[in-house]
Amino acid sequence: MYKKKFKTIIVGLGNIGMLYDLKNKNKNYYYTHSKSIKFSRNYDLKAGVDISNQKRNLFKKKFKLPVFKDLNTALNKVDINLLVIATDENNHFKLLENIKNFKKIKYIILEKPGGKNYKELNSIYKICEKNNIKLFLNYFRMYDDYYSKKIKDIFFRKSIEVIANYKRGIRNNCSHIINLLLMFNNPKSLKDIKIATFIKHFNNKNKIINVCWNNTKVIFIDPDIKKLSLVKIQVFSDKKYISSNNDLSEFDLYEKNKSTLISNNSEFNFYKTIKNFNKEKYQKLFYDNFEKKIKYYKYYKKISLLTSYIIDKMLIKN
Ligand SMILES: NC(=O)c1ccc[n+]([C@@H]2O[C@H](COP(=O)([O-])OP(=O)(O)OC[C@H]3O[C@@H](n4cnc5c(N)ncnc54)[C@H](O)[C@@H]3O)[C@@H](O)[C@H]2O)c1
C-alpha cells in the first residue's frame, strides 16, 4: 500500500482537466481531475500545466497554486510522484518521451484512449515500465467496484449479446463501452477478437459494426440522430437482461422473456444505488479508490490495451 500522499501535477486544464467543474456550480459534482484531486484526502495538488494562457489564469484564480506553460519546466520546479495527463491524445506520446529524466514520478494517470492508437499506447506503457512508472488509463468505470464486481457478476463467463449505441465517435465515446464490456469478460489474445461484419444499415446512415470475442457478441450502432452524447448498452444473457441509460450511469435489470422489472429484487435496488453514486462523485470516485487499485496494474493494462486494439480495428471498418 502506498503510504505517502500523492503529490500531483495535472497537465491539460481543459474540459476534463478543470473546466467541466467550473461550468457546473453543483458542489456535489466532481467531474474533473483538478477538483477531484483538490478535494481527495490522500492527494496534494501541487501545480497545473497548460499551453493556454487563459486556462493557466483560470487555474491560478481557482486553486491559488503554481501553474506552468510546459511540463518539463513544471517537473524541474515541483516535486511530485503522480502525473495526470489530460491533454488530447495527439500529444500523449510526446509528453511522455522525456519522462525518464524525472525519477520521482511513480504513477501516471493518462486520459483515455491513451495515445493516437494501439501501437502508440503500447510504446507509452513500455517507456513507463522502463522507468518504473505504473500508468493507468482514465476509464474510470474500470476501477469502480460497482461495475467490476456487481455488474460483472451477472455476466461473467456467460454468453452475452450486446446492443451498444454511441454518438460522438469511436475513440471518444464508444471506447467507454468497449472498455466496460471487456470487464465482463476479455479475450486471452488479440487473435480471439473478430470484427465480423460491417453493414451500412437502413438508409445508409446508421453505422453498424459487429465485434466478437469469447462468448461476447456486440453490435455497435452509431444511430443517425442528432444527440450530443450517447453511450448506452443492452446486454442479453440466457436468463437476464440489463439496459443502461444514455450515459452508462444507471442500469435496470430485467428477467429475460418476461420484460418485467424485478422491482423488489435486491439486485435491482443495488443498481439504483449505482445510479446515484456515480452521478454525484464521478471522477472523484476514481481518486478515492486509486490507491487500492494499484496492485491490479497488469489487469488494467491488459484491458486498456485491448480497448485500444478494438478501437483501431473498428475505425478501419468504419
Ligand atoms: N475519461 C473521460 O470521461 C473523458 C471525458 C472527457 C475527455 N476525456 C479525454 O481527455 C482528453 C482531453 O479532453 P478535453 O475535452 O478535456 O480536451 P480540451 O481540449 O478541453 O483540453 C485539453 C487541454 O490540454 C491543453 N494542452 C494541449 N497540449 C498541451 C501541452 N503540450 N502541454 C500542456 N497543455 C496542453 C490544451 O490547451 C487544453 O486546455 C482527451 O483525450 C479526451 O478523450 C476523457
The ligand as an SDF file (V2000), in Angstrom:
LIG
                    3D

 44 48  0  0  0  0  0  0  0  0999 V2000
  -12.4920    9.9840  -19.1310 N   0  0  0  0  0  0  0  0  0  0  0  0
  -13.4960   10.7270  -19.6140 C   0  0  0  0  0  0  0  0  0  0  0  0
  -14.6680   10.5070  -19.3490 O   0  0  0  0  0  0  0  0  0  0  0  0
  -13.1550   11.8700  -20.5150 C   0  0  0  0  0  0  0  0  0  0  0  0
  -14.0370   12.9460  -20.6710 C   0  0  0  0  0  0  0  0  0  0  0  0
  -13.6400   13.9930  -21.4870 C   0  0  0  0  0  0  0  0  0  0  0  0
  -12.4140   13.9610  -22.1400 C   0  0  0  0  0  0  0  0  0  0  0  0
  -11.6130   12.8710  -21.9950 N   0  0  0  0  0  0  0  0  0  0  0  0
  -10.3060   12.7810  -22.6710 C   0  0  0  0  0  0  0  0  0  0  0  0
   -9.4600   13.7710  -22.1220 O   0  0  0  0  0  0  0  0  0  0  0  0
   -8.6040   14.3090  -23.1250 C   0  0  0  0  0  0  0  0  0  0  0  0
   -8.7830   15.8250  -23.1460 C   0  0  0  0  0  0  0  0  0  0  0  0
  -10.1370   16.1280  -23.4960 O   0  0  0  0  0  0  0  0  0  0  0  0
  -10.7660   17.5580  -23.1800 P   0  0  0  0  0  0  0  0  0  0  0  0
  -12.1570   17.5140  -23.6910 O   0  0  0  0  0  0  0  0  0  0  0  0
  -10.5180   17.9320  -21.7680 O   0  0  0  0  0  0  0  0  0  0  0  0
   -9.8670   18.4730  -24.1610 O   0  0  0  0  0  0  0  0  0  0  0  0
   -9.5980   20.0140  -24.0680 P   0  0  0  0  0  0  0  0  0  0  0  0
   -9.1430   20.4440  -25.4200 O   0  0  0  0  0  0  0  0  0  0  0  0
  -10.7570   20.7350  -23.4550 O   0  0  0  0  0  0  0  0  0  0  0  0
   -8.3670   20.1460  -23.0470 O   0  0  0  0  0  0  0  0  0  0  0  0
   -7.0620   19.8180  -23.3660 C   0  0  0  0  0  0  0  0  0  0  0  0
   -6.1580   20.8620  -22.7260 C   0  0  0  0  0  0  0  0  0  0  0  0
   -4.7940   20.4530  -22.9140 O   0  0  0  0  0  0  0  0  0  0  0  0
   -4.0200   21.6250  -23.2030 C   0  0  0  0  0  0  0  0  0  0  0  0
   -2.7960   21.1940  -23.8870 N   0  0  0  0  0  0  0  0  0  0  0  0
   -2.6730   20.6960  -25.1540 C   0  0  0  0  0  0  0  0  0  0  0  0
   -1.3900   20.3620  -25.3900 N   0  0  0  0  0  0  0  0  0  0  0  0
   -0.6900   20.6460  -24.2690 C   0  0  0  0  0  0  0  0  0  0  0  0
    0.6830   20.5200  -23.9050 C   0  0  0  0  0  0  0  0  0  0  0  0
    1.5860   20.0210  -24.7450 N   0  0  0  0  0  0  0  0  0  0  0  0
    1.0410   20.8880  -22.6590 N   0  0  0  0  0  0  0  0  0  0  0  0
    0.1260   21.3940  -21.7890 C   0  0  0  0  0  0  0  0  0  0  0  0
   -1.1860   21.5390  -22.0860 N   0  0  0  0  0  0  0  0  0  0  0  0
   -1.5890   21.1740  -23.3060 C   0  0  0  0  0  0  0  0  0  0  0  0
   -4.9400   22.4990  -24.0350 C   0  0  0  0  0  0  0  0  0  0  0  0
   -4.5560   23.8510  -24.0400 O   0  0  0  0  0  0  0  0  0  0  0  0
   -6.2870   22.2630  -23.3410 C   0  0  0  0  0  0  0  0  0  0  0  0
   -6.5120   23.1990  -22.3130 O   0  0  0  0  0  0  0  0  0  0  0  0
   -8.9960   13.6000  -24.4290 C   0  0  0  0  0  0  0  0  0  0  0  0
   -8.0810   12.5440  -24.6380 O   0  0  0  0  0  0  0  0  0  0  0  0
  -10.3900   13.0550  -24.1580 C   0  0  0  0  0  0  0  0  0  0  0  0
  -10.6600   11.8570  -24.8740 O   0  0  0  0  0  0  0  0  0  0  0  0
  -11.9610   11.8470  -21.1740 C   0  0  0  0  0  0  0  0  0  0  0  0
  1  2  1  0
  2  3  2  0
  2  4  1  0
  4  5  1  0
  4 44  2  0
  5  6  2  0
  6  7  1  0
  7  8  2  0
  8  9  1  0
  8 44  1  0
  9 10  1  0
  9 42  1  0
 10 11  1  0
 11 12  1  0
 11 40  1  0
 12 13  1  0
 13 14  1  0
 14 15  2  0
 14 16  1  0
 14 17  1  0
 17 18  1  0
 18 19  2  0
 18 20  1  0
 18 21  1  0
 21 22  1  0
 22 23  1  0
 23 24  1  0
 23 38  1  0
 24 25  1  0
 25 26  1  0
 25 36  1  0
 26 27  1  0
 26 35  1  0
 27 28  2  0
 28 29  1  0
 29 30  1  0
 29 35  2  0
 30 31  1  0
 30 32  2  0
 32 33  1  0
 33 34  2  0
 34 35  1  0
 36 37  1  0
 36 38  1  0
 38 39  1  0
 40 41  1  0
 40 42  1  0
 42 43  1  0
M  CHG  2   8   1  16  -1
M  END
$$$$
